[in-house]
Amino acid sequence: MAYKIIAKKCTGCGACEFECPNKAIKESGAVFIIDETKCTECAGFFDTPQCAAACPVPKTCVQAF
């Protein structure tokens, strides 16, 4: 499963982009998006998804269903 960024909550700060070990996060207009084909929820790198940990806005980076 992958994570996604809720666009309406994203402030465009970019804190998540540099924390992603898979380089799955890119800027798209004024917000950031996660490429679900590259996102591994940081498995093999960290115990928790780093996008969610780095984001200053709660529940912006969430697990996609």
URJOHU-V214493 format. One line per field, one symbol per residue. ss: DSSP state (a for helix, b for strand, c for the rest). phi: phi as a letter, one per 30 degrees, with the letter a starting at -180 (. if undefined). burial: + if it has 16 or more other ideal C-beta (glycine too) atoms within 10 Angstrom, else -. A space follows every 50 residues. Layout:
BEGIN
ss = ???
phi = ???
burial = ???
END
This chain:
BEGIN
ss = ccbbbcccccccccccaaacccccbbbbccbbbbccccccccccccccca aaaaccccccbbbcc
phi = .ccbcdedcdcidiededdddchccbdbicbcbcdddcdchieicbdbdd ddddddcehccbddc
burial = -++++----+----+++-++-+-++-----++-+----+-++------++ ++-++----+++---
END
